[in-house]
Amino acid sequence: MPTITNNQNCRMTIRVGRDTLSFATPDAQGNIVFEPYVVKSGVSMAANLREAFKTADLLQQTPPRARVLIDSSTLMVPVELFDENEVGVWYEHAFPNQDNCNICHNVIPDLNAVAVFAINKDLQLVINDHFQDVRIIAAISPVWRHLHQRSYTGSRSKLYGYFHENKLEIFNFQQNRFKFCNTYDIRHAHDALYFLLYIWKQLQLQPLYDELHIVGDIPNEQWLLAELKKYLQKAYVINPVADFNRAQVTSIKGMPFDMQTLFVKGR
């Protein structure tokens, strides 16, 4: 069992995905230790996390503070239109059948937007039972902020695609705002190719000059990149090792890009 830091200001990081659960925290030497948990199908995520507190190595020595990355459907609201009293109604209208959930939100000041998302009430109860201080974060938000800053490199417009857990998040920025942001379920690289090229055309990006950058758990990566380059002059795969200057977390097998980004760049 790894020895984690005894710094009381440290936070255990818990990532809750569609079908995944993982934990990460600094060890006594300051390196990040990552532990994925094998989720049992047919059992709620709350029940899986409750069991993980009994069996997962990292959760046997938890600090009093935690941050929880939630990968759930996200509603983007311009900051000037955000109303905390109405946000629950908006979210349920955009994503119906969100039963037994609490609605959360994160302000993203760099992009003048608020990310609204949901966490299962039973899951949140399990987390609150084990930690005194909990911060809940939309899992995609560190990626948005990092790639928004990256979009200022060069003068051409950039379209981004982040792949994870059979989903593709596509987004594009215009100065300090989102120009486009949406999520698609994908099962094959052909699905990804269709959505990326469709959004490229919808945004009227230029195939000779503008740029497409993809990152994450890319299905059939070589084939997809080759197909994209048949239509776009500048299509690239982001390498986290180079992007984060060989930061220690980029050597951790299986750690999602959003979690890596959180540790390197912050939320």
Backbone as CSV, one residue per row, in Angstrom:
resi,resn,N_x,N_y,N_z,CA_x,CA_y,CA_z,C_x,C_y,C_z
1,MET,0.844,-1.199,0.000,0.000,0.000,0.000,0.875,1.243,0.000
2,PRO,0.662,2.199,-0.909,1.469,3.416,-0.936,1.196,4.265,0.298
3,THR,2.229,4.983,0.742,2.065,5.895,1.870,1.746,7.274,1.331
4,ILE,0.553,7.765,1.614,0.170,9.063,1.085,0.603,10.150,2.049
5,THR,0.637,11.371,1.561,1.066,12.489,2.387,0.127,12.689,3.565
6,ASN,0.712,13.125,4.674,-0.117,13.414,5.851,-0.455,14.893,5.965
7,ASN,-0.224,15.630,4.888,-0.581,17.044,4.849,-2.100,17.185,4.908
8,GLN,-2.601,17.832,5.944,-4.047,17.944,6.124,-4.701,18.865,5.106
9,ASN,-3.883,19.652,4.391,-4.431,20.507,3.337,-4.565,19.764,2.009
10,CYS,-4.017,18.549,1.941,-4.109,17.742,0.731,-5.547,17.279,0.532
11,ARG,-5.931,17.118,-0.715,-7.261,16.604,-1.029,-7.146,15.275,-1.777
12,MET,-7.938,14.311,-1.361,-8.109,13.110,-2.156,-8.924,13.476,-3.390
13,THR,-8.494,13.025,-4.548,-9.233,13.277,-5.784,-9.966,12.006,-6.181
14,ILE,-11.270,12.112,-6.328,-12.118,10.995,-6.732,-12.744,11.362,-8.067
15,ARG,-12.582,10.492,-9.052,-13.200,10.737,-10.359,-14.312,9.723,-10.581
16,VAL,-15.507,10.226,-10.850,-16.671,9.380,-11.092,-17.080,9.554,-12.541
17,GLY,-16.881,8.505,-13.342,-17.251,8.536,-14.745,-18.556,7.806,-14.986
18,ARG,-18.868,7.628,-16.245,-20.102,6.940,-16.619,-20.108,5.514,-16.071
19,ASP,-19.016,4.785,-16.262,-18.890,3.412,-15.752,-17.568,3.217,-15.033
20,THR,-16.925,4.285,-14.613,-15.595,4.166,-14.034,-15.514,4.918,-12.706
21,LEU,-14.551,4.493,-11.909,-14.315,5.102,-10.606,-12.813,5.005,-10.345
22,SER,-12.205,6.111,-9.971,-10.764,6.088,-9.718,-10.409,7.129,-8.670
23,PHE,-9.204,6.964,-8.091,-8.756,7.814,-6.992,-7.306,8.213,-7.227
24,ALA,-6.939,9.387,-6.750,-5.557,9.847,-6.882,-5.251,10.815,-5.755
25,THR,-4.002,10.784,-5.313,-3.570,11.686,-4.246,-2.048,11.720,-4.215
26,PRO,-1.423,12.770,-3.667,0.041,12.792,-3.562,0.533,11.770,-2.534
27,ASP,1.712,11.194,-2.816,2.337,10.342,-1.809,3.284,11.179,-0.956
28,ALA,4.019,10.524,-0.075,4.887,11.245,0.860,6.003,11.996,0.148
29,GLN,6.334,11.574,-1.088,7.391,12.251,-1.858,6.831,13.331,-2.789
30,GLY,5.530,13.491,-2.789,4.910,14.516,-3.633,4.497,14.027,-5.001
31,ASN,4.741,12.756,-5.314,4.288,12.198,-6.584,2.830,11.774,-6.475
32,ILE,2.120,11.819,-7.592,0.715,11.443,-7.587,0.589,9.927,-7.709
33,VAL,-0.222,9.350,-6.823,-0.527,7.919,-6.857,-1.957,7.775,-7.374
34,PHE,-2.142,6.890,-8.344,-3.434,6.716,-9.004,-3.914,5.285,-8.814
35,GLU,-5.189,5.136,-8.491,-5.756,3.806,-8.309,-7.131,3.726,-8.977
36,PRO,-7.245,3.000,-10.083,-8.574,2.757,-10.661,-9.293,1.674,-9.862
37,TYR,-10.610,1.748,-9.856,-11.416,0.764,-9.136,-12.282,0.018,-10.144
38,VAL,-12.347,-1.296,-10.005,-13.150,-2.102,-10.918,-14.618,-1.996,-10.502
39,VAL,-15.402,-1.298,-11.320,-16.809,-1.057,-11.010,-17.630,-2.307,-11.325
40,LYS,-18.490,-2.666,-10.397,-19.375,-3.811,-10.602,-20.616,-3.359,-11.358
41,SER,-20.878,-3.994,-12.494,-22.062,-3.643,-13.275,-23.320,-4.098,-12.549
42,GLY,-24.396,-3.376,-12.782,-25.662,-3.711,-12.141,-25.770,-3.213,-10.720
43,VAL,-24.740,-2.514,-10.253,-24.724,-1.967,-8.893,-24.534,-0.459,-9.014
44,SER,-25.224,0.310,-8.203,-25.140,1.766,-8.299,-23.717,2.244,-8.016
45,MET,-23.402,3.433,-8.545,-22.078,3.991,-8.299,-21.884,4.294,-6.813
46,ALA,-22.956,4.664,-6.130,-22.866,4.907,-4.687,-22.466,3.633,-3.958
47,ALA,-23.065,2.512,-4.327,-22.729,1.233,-3.700,-21.303,0.816,-4.039
48,ASN,-20.880,1.075,-5.275,-19.498,0.781,-5.648,-18.520,1.600,-4.821
49,LEU,-18.802,2.878,-4.648,-17.898,3.720,-3.857,-17.896,3.291,-2.396
50,ARG,-19.044,2.925,-1.880,-19.115,2.451,-0.496,-18.243,1.212,-0.308
51,GLU,-18.263,0.324,-1.287,-17.420,-0.871,-1.219,-15.951,-0.512,-1.389
52,ALA,-15.676,0.490,-2.239,-14.291,0.905,-2.459,-13.647,1.424,-1.178
53,PHE,-14.422,2.069,-0.327,-13.874,2.552,0.936,-13.433,1.401,1.845
54,LYS,-13.899,0.221,1.563,-13.494,-0.951,2.346,-12.293,-1.666,1.741
55,THR,-12.110,-1.524,0.422,-11.113,-2.363,-0.249,-10.012,-1.611,-0.992
56,ALA,-10.267,-0.404,-1.481,-9.268,0.332,-2.266,-8.136,0.812,-1.367
57,ASP,-6.902,0.615,-1.806,-5.751,0.977,-0.981,-5.739,2.454,-0.605
58,LEU,-5.938,3.327,-1.599,-5.839,4.763,-1.318,-6.903,5.241,-0.344
59,LEU,-8.042,4.576,-0.325,-9.132,5.030,0.538,-9.029,4.500,1.960
60,GLN,-7.955,3.773,2.266,-7.762,3.307,3.639,-7.075,4.354,4.507
61,GLN,-6.593,5.419,3.897,-5.863,6.459,4.646,-6.241,7.836,4.097
62,THR,-7.528,8.111,4.100,-8.018,9.324,3.451,-7.752,10.567,4.291
63,PRO,-7.377,11.680,3.625,-7.304,12.965,4.302,-8.716,13.483,4.554
64,PRO,-8.871,14.570,5.315,-10.223,15.060,5.607,-10.878,15.818,4.451
65,ARG,-10.114,16.097,3.400,-10.626,16.912,2.301,-10.622,16.107,1.010
66,ALA,-11.584,16.400,0.135,-11.674,15.690,-1.142,-12.156,16.643,-2.222
67,ARG,-11.764,16.347,-3.447,-12.364,16.989,-4.612,-12.854,15.865,-5.511
68,VAL,-14.034,16.044,-6.022,-14.715,14.987,-6.760,-14.962,15.471,-8.187
69,LEU,-14.398,14.755,-9.148,-14.627,15.051,-10.554,-15.827,14.238,-11.020
70,ILE,-16.861,14.916,-11.457,-18.081,14.260,-11.904,-18.195,14.379,-13.421
71,ASP,-18.232,13.248,-14.080,-18.417,13.235,-15.534,-19.891,12.961,-15.820
72,SER,-20.671,14.016,-15.877,-22.106,13.883,-16.174,-22.476,14.914,-17.226
73,SER,-23.696,14.840,-17.729,-24.160,15.799,-18.729,-24.032,17.213,-18.176
74,THR,-23.503,18.117,-18.995,-23.199,19.467,-18.529,-23.957,20.497,-19.356
75,LEU,-24.604,21.407,-18.659,-25.312,22.532,-19.284,-24.455,23.772,-19.133
76,MET,-24.153,24.434,-20.251,-23.364,25.659,-20.205,-24.285,26.872,-20.209
77,VAL,-24.068,27.777,-19.256,-24.885,28.987,-19.129,-23.959,30.200,-19.142
78,PRO,-24.222,31.199,-19.993,-23.426,32.430,-19.935,-23.516,33.035,-18.539
79,VAL,-22.405,33.523,-18.031,-22.365,33.967,-16.644,-23.347,35.109,-16.388
80,GLU,-23.592,35.945,-17.402,-24.495,37.082,-17.203,-25.960,36.649,-17.138
81,LEU,-26.266,35.420,-17.582,-27.644,34.924,-17.536,-27.879,33.947,-16.384
82,PHE,-26.834,33.611,-15.661,-26.949,32.577,-14.631,-27.810,33.055,-13.464
83,ASP,-28.730,32.207,-13.048,-29.603,32.474,-11.902,-29.655,31.200,-11.066
84,GLU,-29.050,31.227,-9.896,-28.962,30.026,-9.069,-30.335,29.484,-8.701
85,ASN,-31.321,30.347,-8.617,-32.668,29.900,-8.256,-33.374,29.160,-9.392
86,GLU,-32.924,29.384,-10.615,-33.569,28.782,-11.780,-32.790,27.625,-12.386
87,VAL,-31.554,27.448,-11.937,-30.658,26.544,-12.641,-31.144,25.094,-12.597
88,GLY,-31.811,24.699,-11.516,-32.336,23.340,-11.439,-33.400,23.082,-12.493
89,VAL,-34.252,24.061,-12.715,-35.302,23.937,-13.733,-34.679,23.859,-15.120
90,TRP,-33.686,24.704,-15.365,-33.016,24.698,-16.668,-32.377,23.339,-16.937
91,TYR,-31.688,22.826,-15.936,-30.967,21.565,-16.131,-31.938,20.420,-16.406
92,GLU,-33.007,20.362,-15.638,-33.977,19.278,-15.822,-34.695,19.388,-17.160
93,HIS,-34.836,20.622,-17.658,-35.434,20.800,-18.985,-34.467,20.312,-20.073
94,ALA,-33.185,20.609,-19.886,-32.191,20.198,-20.893,-31.910,18.699,-20.830
95,PHE,-31.904,18.157,-19.610,-31.591,16.737,-19.406,-32.669,16.115,-18.517
96,PRO,-33.793,15.733,-19.103,-34.900,15.187,-18.304,-34.538,13.838,-17.679
97,ASN,-35.389,13.427,-16.735,-35.231,12.128,-16.055,-33.967,12.053,-15.214
98,GLN,-33.574,13.186,-14.636,-32.440,13.205,-13.716,-32.975,12.984,-12.290
99,ASP,-33.378,11.757,-12.016,-33.981,11.458,-10.722,-32.908,11.298,-9.645
100,ASN,-33.282,11.668,-8.431,-32.426,11.473,-7.254,-31.050,12.114,-7.428
101,CYS,-31.031,13.328,-7.963,-29.773,14.033,-8.201,-29.799,15.415,-7.557
102,ASN,-28.637,15.863,-7.153,-28.444,17.247,-6.760,-27.780,17.991,-7.919
103,ILE,-28.212,19.231,-8.131,-27.657,20.039,-9.216,-26.508,20.880,-8.663
104,CYS,-25.363,20.812,-9.330,-24.173,21.559,-8.931,-23.776,22.513,-10.055
105,HIS,-22.928,23.455,-9.729,-22.413,24.328,-10.782,-21.010,24.810,-10.436
106,ASN,-20.219,25.035,-11.477,-18.883,25.624,-11.357,-18.817,26.852,-12.247
107,VAL,-18.382,27.959,-11.689,-18.141,29.160,-12.496,-16.785,29.013,-13.185
108,ILE,-16.746,29.308,-14.475,-15.495,29.269,-15.240,-15.225,30.693,-15.717
109,PRO,-14.572,31.491,-14.880,-14.447,32.925,-15.191,-13.679,33.204,-16.474
110,ASP,-12.680,32.351,-16.806,-11.899,32.576,-18.036,-12.791,32.603,-19.261
111,LEU,-13.906,31.849,-19.212,-14.771,31.692,-20.373,-16.133,32.354,-20.182
112,ASN,-16.282,33.142,-19.104,-17.536,33.843,-18.852,-18.732,32.885,-18.906
113,ALA,-18.562,31.716,-18.301,-19.596,30.684,-18.366,-19.716,29.984,-17.024
114,VAL,-20.854,29.330,-16.839,-21.094,28.496,-15.665,-21.445,27.093,-16.158
115,ALA,-20.741,26.096,-15.646,-21.026,24.699,-15.988,-21.985,24.137,-14.942
116,VAL,-23.130,23.659,-15.396,-24.150,23.101,-14.510,-24.215,21.595,-14.760
117,PHE,-24.177,20.810,-13.701,-24.143,19.353,-13.847,-24.806,18.714,-12.626
118,ALA,-24.949,17.401,-12.646,-25.690,16.702,-11.590,-24.810,15.651,-10.931
119,ILE,-25.082,15.412,-9.642,-24.454,14.324,-8.915,-25.549,13.540,-8.201
120,ASN,-25.473,12.243,-8.252,-26.452,11.392,-7.586,-26.446,11.655,-6.084
121,LYS,-27.616,11.792,-5.500,-27.719,12.125,-4.069,-27.094,11.050,-3.185
122,ASP,-27.318,9.782,-3.520,-26.747,8.703,-2.705,-25.223,8.707,-2.791
123,LEU,-24.695,8.969,-3.982,-23.254,9.058,-4.150,-22.680,10.201,-3.320
124,GLN,-23.337,11.347,-3.366,-22.864,12.494,-2.606,-22.914,12.210,-1.108
125,LEU,-23.913,11.480,-0.661,-24.029,11.135,0.758,-22.859,10.258,1.200
126,VAL,-22.491,9.285,0.368,-21.348,8.425,0.699,-20.078,9.264,0.811
127,ILE,-19.885,10.194,-0.124,-18.694,11.048,-0.095,-18.691,11.921,1.161
128,ASN,-19.822,12.536,1.475,-19.896,13.419,2.641,-19.721,12.671,3.947
129,ASP,-20.037,11.382,3.955,-19.853,10.577,5.164,-18.380,10.326,5.468
130,HIS,-17.512,10.477,4.445,-16.099,10.141,4.637,-15.164,11.350,4.623
131,PHE,-15.659,12.511,4.227,-14.804,13.695,4.138,-15.489,14.883,4.799
132,GLN,-14.672,15.723,5.429,-15.204,16.918,6.100,-15.406,18.078,5.135
133,ASP,-14.591,18.120,4.105,-14.590,19.252,3.177,-14.555,18.687,1.761
134,VAL,-15.595,18.933,0.976,-15.709,18.338,-0.356,-15.936,19.433,-1.398
135,ARG,-15.154,19.389,-2.469,-15.387,20.245,-3.629,-15.794,19.365,-4.794
136,ILE,-16.856,19.740,-5.474,-17.363,18.957,-6.595,-17.116,19.736,-7.885
137,ILE,-16.494,19.081,-8.851,-16.037,19.748,-10.067,-16.538,18.975,-11.281
138,ALA,-17.013,19.673,-12.293,-17.305,19.032,-13.576,-15.989,18.529,-14.165
139,ALA,-15.916,17.239,-14.486,-14.644,16.633,-14.896,-14.034,17.317,-16.114
140,ILE,-14.870,17.815,-17.019,-14.374,18.407,-18.252,-13.806,19.808,-18.046
141,SER,-14.135,20.473,-16.944,-13.776,21.889,-16.804,-12.264,22.154,-16.819
142,PRO,-11.392,21.331,-16.212,-9.955,21.613,-16.355,-9.486,21.535,-17.806
143,VAL,-10.090,20.637,-18.593,-9.719,20.508,-20.010,-10.141,21.755,-20.776
144,TRP,-11.360,22.227,-20.528,-11.806,23.453,-21.184,-10.838,24.598,-20.920
145,ARG,-10.481,24.792,-19.654,-9.647,25.940,-19.300,-8.256,25.815,-19.913
146,HIS,-7.690,24.613,-19.876,-6.348,24.431,-20.435,-6.347,24.644,-21.953
147,LEU,-7.300,24.036,-22.650,-7.297,24.158,-24.111,-7.734,25.542,-24.561
148,HIS,-8.507,26.235,-23.731,-8.817,27.630,-24.041,-7.533,28.456,-24.053
149,GLN,-6.674,28.263,-23.050,-5.401,28.983,-23.032,-4.516,28.553,-24.207
150,ARG,-4.573,27.287,-24.545,-3.791,26.768,-25.656,-4.256,27.351,-26.995
151,SER,-5.532,27.737,-27.060,-6.085,28.247,-28.315,-5.480,29.585,-28.723
152,TYR,-4.812,30.261,-27.768,-4.189,31.536,-28.092,-2.847,31.364,-28.807
153,THR,-2.355,30.123,-28.883,-1.106,29.861,-29.610,-1.375,29.928,-31.110
154,GLY,-0.751,30.861,-31.774,-1.001,31.040,-33.201,-2.242,31.880,-33.439
155,SER,-2.490,32.174,-34.695,-3.578,33.103,-35.041,-4.802,32.411,-35.628
156,ARG,-4.716,31.102,-35.879,-5.818,30.421,-36.526,-6.808,29.864,-35.508
157,SER,-8.069,29.724,-35.944,-9.097,29.150,-35.092,-8.837,27.659,-34.891
158,LYS,-9.202,27.144,-33.705,-8.927,25.756,-33.366,-10.204,25.069,-32.883
159,LEU,-10.426,23.864,-33.385,-11.513,23.012,-32.910,-10.888,21.874,-32.121
160,TYR,-11.477,21.574,-30.937,-10.918,20.550,-30.066,-11.902,19.396,-29.904
161,GLY,-11.346,18.187,-29.797,-12.145,17.008,-29.500,-11.494,16.220,-28.383
162,TYR,-12.236,15.981,-27.306,-11.726,15.201,-26.170,-12.499,13.895,-26.074
163,PHE,-11.804,12.775,-26.192,-12.401,11.443,-26.171,-12.254,10.814,-24.785
164,HIS,-13.348,10.282,-24.265,-13.273,9.518,-23.026,-14.568,8.738,-22.832
165,GLU,-14.438,7.492,-22.413,-15.578,6.662,-22.018,-16.702,6.649,-23.062
166,ASN,-16.304,6.396,-24.316,-17.255,6.321,-25.430,-18.020,7.621,-25.641
167,LYS,-17.396,8.720,-25.281,-17.969,10.046,-25.530,-16.931,10.915,-26.231
168,LEU,-17.434,11.871,-26.990,-16.582,12.852,-27.646,-17.108,14.240,-27.313
169,GLU,-16.290,15.019,-26.628,-16.629,16.409,-26.303,-15.958,17.293,-27.355
170,ILE,-16.754,18.064,-28.085,-16.224,18.942,-29.128,-16.482,20.386,-28.727
171,PHE,-15.443,21.216,-28.832,-15.629,22.619,-28.448,-14.658,23.518,-29.198
172,ASN,-15.061,24.788,-29.249,-14.314,25.804,-29.982,-14.516,27.120,-29.243
173,PHE,-13.485,27.947,-29.232,-13.542,29.197,-28.475,-13.429,30.401,-29.405
174,GLN,-14.054,31.474,-28.987,-13.891,32.760,-29.661,-13.567,33.779,-28.591
175,GLN,-12.289,34.146,-28.514,-11.772,35.015,-27.461,-12.081,34.398,-26.089
176,ASN,-12.845,35.069,-25.236,-13.079,34.580,-23.879,-14.443,33.919,-23.718
177,ARG,-14.921,33.285,-24.764,-16.226,32.608,-24.695,-16.190,31.328,-25.527
178,PHE,-17.134,30.449,-25.213,-17.365,29.309,-26.085,-18.078,29.781,-27.351
179,LYS,-17.601,29.313,-28.479,-18.340,29.499,-29.719,-19.200,28.267,-29.992
180,PHE,-18.681,27.115,-29.558,-19.415,25.853,-29.718,-18.986,24.905,-28.609
181,CYS,-19.955,24.122,-28.112,-19.649,23.137,-27.074,-20.757,22.087,-27.066
182,ASN,-20.401,20.825,-27.303,-21.418,19.772,-27.278,-20.739,18.422,-27.044
183,THR,-21.540,17.434,-26.656,-21.051,16.095,-26.344,-21.803,15.072,-27.183
184,TYR,-21.065,14.063,-27.679,-21.659,13.039,-28.528,-21.253,11.653,-28.024
185,ASP,-22.203,10.748,-28.029,-21.894,9.345,-27.761,-21.299,8.731,-29.011
186,ILE,-20.187,8.059,-28.847,-19.547,7.412,-30.000,-19.167,5.986,-29.613
187,ARG,-19.292,5.090,-30.561,-18.881,3.705,-30.349,-17.746,3.307,-31.278
188,HIS,-17.573,4.050,-32.365,-16.564,3.700,-33.361,-15.881,4.982,-33.840
189,ALA,-14.699,4.801,-34.402,-13.967,5.932,-34.960,-14.740,6.600,-36.087
190,HIS,-15.561,5.827,-36.830,-16.371,6.413,-37.895,-17.349,7.449,-37.342
191,ASP,-17.912,7.180,-36.147,-18.803,8.152,-35.519,-18.049,9.448,-35.230
192,ALA,-16.848,9.301,-34.688,-16.047,10.479,-34.351,-15.709,11.286,-35.596
193,LEU,-15.334,10.596,-36.661,-15.001,11.287,-37.917,-16.192,12.099,-38.406
194,TYR,-17.366,11.502,-38.375,-18.561,12.208,-38.839,-18.812,13.463,-38.008
195,PHE,-18.813,13.340,-36.686,-19.141,14.482,-35.843,-18.100,15.592,-35.959
196,LEU,-16.822,15.237,-35.997,-15.776,16.256,-36.094,-15.874,17.037,-37.406
197,LEU,-16.078,16.321,-38.510,-16.165,17.011,-39.796,-17.469,17.794,-39.935
198,TYR,-18.549,17.270,-39.337,-19.829,17.979,-39.404,-19.745,19.306,-38.642
199,ILE,-19.163,19.266,-37.437,-19.038,20.501,-36.651,-18.065,21.457,-37.326
200,TRP,-16.997,20.929,-37.895,-16.051,21.780,-38.629,-16.778,22.559,-39.726
201,LYS,-17.616,21.845,-40.483,-18.363,22.496,-41.558,-19.386,23.474,-40.999
202,GLN,-20.050,23.095,-39.909,-21.065,23.959,-39.312,-20.467,25.281,-38.838
203,LEU,-19.265,25.231,-38.314,-18.593,26.439,-37.816,-17.889,27.215,-38.928
204,GLN,-17.939,26.675,-40.151,-17.327,27.316,-41.322,-15.824,27.556,-41.120
205,LEU,-15.169,26.559,-40.524,-13.723,26.628,-40.379,-13.061,26.320,-41.714
206,GLN,-11.841,26.806,-41.877,-11.148,26.711,-43.154,-10.238,25.484,-43.186
207,PRO,-10.439,24.561,-44.127,-9.661,23.314,-44.138,-8.180,23.497,-44.422
208,LEU,-7.791,24.614,-45.025,-6.382,24.827,-45.334,-5.621,25.526,-44.213
209,TYR,-6.339,26.256,-43.347,-5.647,27.124,-42.404,-5.985,26.843,-40.937
210,ASP,-7.252,26.568,-40.630,-7.628,26.360,-39.238,-7.189,24.978,-38.758
211,GLU,-7.266,24.752,-37.437,-6.648,23.573,-36.849,-7.663,22.734,-36.080
212,LEU,-7.459,21.407,-36.138,-8.231,20.466,-35.340,-7.261,19.719,-34.436
213,HIS,-7.573,19.690,-33.127,-6.734,19.002,-32.146,-7.598,18.006,-31.382
214,ILE,-7.151,16.752,-31.330,-7.894,15.723,-30.597,-6.990,15.146,-29.509
215,VAL,-7.628,14.663,-28.433,-6.865,14.186,-27.282,-7.718,13.186,-26.516
216,GLY,-7.068,12.361,-25.709,-7.797,11.427,-24.856,-7.690,9.996,-25.357
217,ASP,-8.687,9.209,-25.027,-8.735,7.797,-25.392,-9.349,7.674,-26.785
218,ILE,-8.547,7.943,-27.795,-9.025,8.076,-29.175,-9.188,6.692,-29.806
219,PRO,-10.376,6.355,-30.283,-10.558,5.042,-30.915,-9.878,4.993,-32.278
220,ASN,-9.128,3.914,-32.510,-8.472,3.709,-33.808,-7.760,4.991,-34.249
221,GLU,-6.854,5.444,-33.396,-6.259,6.774,-33.548,-5.591,6.995,-34.897
222,GLN,-4.779,6.066,-35.340,-4.050,6.258,-36.602,-5.005,6.363,-37.789
223,TRP,-6.017,5.506,-37.803,-6.991,5.561,-38.895,-7.736,6.882,-38.874
224,LEU,-8.179,7.302,-37.683,-8.961,8.536,-37.580,-8.139,9.735,-38.033
225,LEU,-6.902,9.815,-37.589,-6.060,10.950,-37.978,-5.817,10.956,-39.481
226,ALA,-5.586,9.774,-40.052,-5.370,9.697,-41.500,-6.612,10.147,-42.274
227,GLU,-7.792,9.749,-41.807,-9.029,10.155,-42.479,-9.260,11.653,-42.348
228,LEU,-8.997,12.212,-41.175,-9.172,13.651,-40.972,-8.258,14.445,-41.909
229,LYS,-7.042,13.935,-42.122,-6.090,14.654,-42.949,-6.420,14.584,-44.439
230,LYS,-7.386,13.762,-44.795,-7.863,13.771,-46.181,-8.674,15.033,-46.464
231,TYR,-9.210,15.633,-45.402,-10.095,16.790,-45.558,-9.519,18.063,-44.943
232,LEU,-8.648,17.916,-43.930,-8.123,19.067,-43.191,-6.608,19.077,-43.282
233,GLN,-6.061,20.231,-43.556,-4.612,20.346,-43.671,-3.926,20.215,-42.326
234,LYS,-4.580,20.709,-41.276,-3.924,20.791,-39.968,-4.746,20.041,-38.908
235,ALA,-4.570,18.734,-38.849,-5.222,17.892,-37.843,-4.130,17.240,-36.994
236,TYR,-4.263,17.325,-35.670,-3.191,16.885,-34.777,-3.769,16.104,-33.597
237,VAL,-2.926,15.212,-33.045,-3.222,14.553,-31.777,-2.373,15.218,-30.702
238,ILE,-3.001,15.663,-29.626,-2.268,16.279,-28.514,-1.607,15.173,-27.690
239,ASN,-0.317,15.285,-27.493,0.444,14.344,-26.664,0.598,14.945,-25.268
240,PRO,-0.062,14.383,-24.246,0.030,14.973,-22.900,1.459,15.062,-22.378
241,VAL,2.320,14.104,-22.738,3.706,14.131,-22.250,4.397,15.414,-22.700
242,ALA,4.237,15.752,-23.979,4.839,16.982,-24.493,4.071,18.209,-24.032
243,ASP,2.742,18.111,-24.022,1.902,19.258,-23.666,2.141,19.702,-22.234
244,PHE,2.415,18.740,-21.350,2.622,19.048,-19.932,4.085,18.915,-19.518
245,ASN,4.980,18.995,-20.520,6.419,19.045,-20.253,6.875,17.883,-19.380
246,ARG,6.422,16.680,-19.745,6.820,15.448,-19.062,6.485,15.439,-17.570
247,ALA,5.393,16.053,-17.210,4.945,16.020,-15.813,4.722,14.574,-15.374
248,GLN,4.942,14.305,-14.100,4.899,12.933,-13.582,3.578,12.228,-13.872
249,VAL,2.469,12.965,-13.833,1.168,12.314,-14.030,1.000,11.766,-15.444
250,THR,1.751,12.309,-16.411,1.597,11.830,-17.786,2.181,10.436,-17.978
251,SER,2.939,9.954,-17.004,3.494,8.601,-17.080,2.602,7.577,-16.396
252,ILE,1.485,8.014,-15.830,0.590,7.105,-15.104,-0.394,6.472,-16.086
253,LYS,-0.266,5.186,-16.260,-1.110,4.467,-17.200,-2.563,4.479,-16.737
254,GLY,-3.452,4.830,-17.668,-4.884,4.766,-17.385,-5.481,6.009,-16.766
255,MET,-4.660,6.995,-16.395,-5.223,8.217,-15.807,-5.860,9.062,-16.907
256,PRO,-7.143,9.417,-16.781,-7.803,10.230,-17.817,-7.128,11.591,-17.985
257,PHE,-7.227,12.121,-19.202,-6.601,13.405,-19.502,-7.153,14.516,-18.629
258,ASP,-8.449,14.462,-18.294,-9.000,15.544,-17.463,-8.389,15.536,-16.066
259,MET,-8.100,14.344,-15.534,-7.478,14.251,-14.221,-6.010,14.708,-14.279
260,GLN,-5.312,14.313,-15.346,-3.952,14.798,-15.541,-3.923,16.327,-15.599
261,THR,-4.856,16.883,-16.349,-4.927,18.341,-16.506,-5.188,19.018,-15.172
262,LEU,-6.052,18.430,-14.373,-6.356,18.995,-13.055,-5.098,19.073,-12.195
263,PHE,-4.294,18.008,-12.187,-3.097,18.003,-11.354,-2.032,18.942,-11.889
264,VAL,-1.920,19.089,-13.201,-0.879,19.931,-13.775,-1.281,21.399,-13.820
265,LYS,-2.526,21.647,-14.219,-2.962,23.024,-14.471,-3.935,23.572,-13.427
266,GLY,-4.475,22.695,-12.565,-5.502,23.145,-11.628,-6.859,23.164,-12.294
267,ARG,-7.885,23.487,-11.522,-9.239,23.432,-12.035,-9.580,24.652,-12.844
